[in-house]
Amino acid sequence: MRRLGLLLVSIMLLAVLVVPSMAQEPEEVTLFFHSGVGGERTALDTILSNFNDSQDDYVAVATELPEGSYTDAVNAAALAGELACLLDLDGPTLYSFAWNGYLIPIEGYASDELLADILPSIINQGTYNDELYSLGVFDSGLSIWGNVEYLEAAGVRIPEGIDDAWTLDEFNAALEALQALDGVEYALDLKMNYGQGEWFTYGFSPILQGFGADLINREDYQSAEGVLNGEEGVAAMEWFQGLFDAGYTTATPADDNLFVDGKAALSWVGHWEAGRYTEALGDNLVLLPMPDLGAGAATGMGSWNWGITSQCENPDGAWALLEFMMEAEQMQIMVDANGAVPSRISLLEADERFAEGGQLSIFFQQLNSDVAVPRPITPAYPVITAEFSKAVDEIASGADVQDALDAAVDAIERDIEENDGYILD
């Protein structure tokens, strides 16, 4: 009996030791992410490893999907009921995913302190139907890089911030003066080598907005008629076409090096060229604010961001991971890798590059103001961007501007009508 009693005590002690151990097994937090540049993948791996090492409740498990077919892969996973908990998504695709019910609002998770430290552009991008669905670790910057030597030789004023941006007349005069310089083949590089696609919408819809037009009527997102193809829209794209007609830029650059080789005086492009351009031009490089084309300056914004899916069985764990990604230390790892603009204001203010007078301060100024315009916040965006991109390509090649914009509007209107206006029940 004594031996039996000791055996029972031993079994009970073993149970006490084993049960807590089993209860502490971390829950998986799955995530889908796009296969971007190598530096981003390495940075994400580091952040996920840091998260797994920082606590015992959850373990992050990532699945990489090809960027070119990312949206199709997400849609297929959603239909199969196999969405990951945390979803990496490009800014304007958020609205289609939210409309389809793939995502849940996250504002209830985020603290007021965190949200107050996030760029307004990130909040605007992540908000659909008055609810916050996503947060991004970084935003994008779009502006004009300039060759100081050429600008000074042409006698062109160099704006210092968004409050003294070039007017349309000044911009036109600058292009004419720069084109006349010896050694300058093109006053402006528009990165047409990127080809038809999202760049044409992200990069050139600010021209529409600068003239007072837009891709769609943003009051209700039900129509593009008279907004994209109205008087202001036609004027904007005729001016754009005029850049090619005047020889200020080219629709068929031989390579991606017009600006770094000194063949172009200005380059209309984003933050991702900061490193390469600085290496090539050094102190001869300056970042200029987007010009005021008549209705106010406008710039593109938005980038890849994160949302929690409706199929996630442990959204608390997904938020724990997303909140960790948004921590300043983890965010710094990512932006050091990809050169993007960190989304936390406190990080921007602490970085001399983005502070007043810094090389990249224009990006901060634009994203922290109404100069940054989100791409249309509607599930119709995939069709809007495809049709506008097609129109841009045709206009750059000499097509009739009104006809090209009318065709884009017709396709956009058909899509909205076929989807009952994308109105939520």
Stockholm file with secondary structure:
# STOCKHOLM 1.0

chainA/1-425         MRRLGLLLVSIMLLAVLVVPSMAQEPEEVTLFFHSGVGGERTALDTILSNFNDSQDDYVAVATELPEGSYTDAVNAAALAGELACLLDLDGPTLYSFAWNGYLIPIEGYASDELLADILPSIINQGTYNDELYSLGVFDSGLSIWGNVEYLEAAGVRIPEGIDDAWTLDEFNAALEALQALDGVEYALDLKMNYGQGEWFTYGFSPILQGFGADLINREDYQSAEGVLNGEEGVAAMEWFQGLFDAGYTTATPADDNLFVDGKAALSWVGHWEAGRYTEALGDNLVLLPMPDLGAGAATGMGSWNWGITSQCENPDGAWALLEFMMEAEQMQIMVDANGAVPSRISLLEADERFAEGGQLSIFFQQLNSDVAVPRPITPAYPVITAEFSKAVDEIASGADVQDALDAAVDAIERDIEENDGYILD
#=GR chainA/1-425 SS CHHHHHHHHHHHHHHHHHHHHHHTCCEEEEEEEECCCHHHHHHHHHHHHHHHHHCSSEEEEEEEECGGGHHHHHHHHHHTTCCCSEEEEEGGGHHHHHHTTCBCCCTTTSCHHHHHTBCHHHHHHHEETTEECCBCSEECCEEEEEEHHHHHHTTCCCCCSGGGCCBHHHHHHHHHHHHTSTTCSEEEECCGGGCSSHHHHHHHHHHHHHTTCCSSCTTTSCCCTTTTSSHHHHHHHHHHHHHHHTTSSCSSCSSSCTTTTTSEEEEEEEGGGHHHHHHHHGGGEEEECCCBCSSCCCBCCCCEEEEEBTTCSCHHHHHHHHHHHTSHHHHHHHHHHHCCEESBHHHHHHCTTTSTTSTTHHHHHHHTSTTBCCCCCSTTHHHHHHHHHHHHHHHHTTCCHHHHHHHHHHHHHHHHHHTGGGCCC
#=GC SS_cons         CHHHHHHHHHHHHHHHHHHHHHHTCCEEEEEEEECCCHHHHHHHHHHHHHHHHHCSSEEEEEEEECGGGHHHHHHHHHHTTCCCSEEEEEGGGHHHHHHTTCBCCCTTTSCHHHHHTBCHHHHHHHEETTEECCBCSEECCEEEEEEHHHHHHTTCCCCCSGGGCCBHHHHHHHHHHHHTSTTCSEEEECCGGGCSSHHHHHHHHHHHHHTTCCSSCTTTSCCCTTTTSSHHHHHHHHHHHHHHHTTSSCSSCSSSCTTTTTSEEEEEEEGGGHHHHHHHHGGGEEEECCCBCSSCCCBCCCCEEEEEBTTCSCHHHHHHHHHHHTSHHHHHHHHHHHCCEESBHHHHHHCTTTSTTSTTHHHHHHHTSTTBCCCCCSTTHHHHHHHHHHHHHHHHTTCCHHHHHHHHHHHHHHHHHHTGGGCCC
//
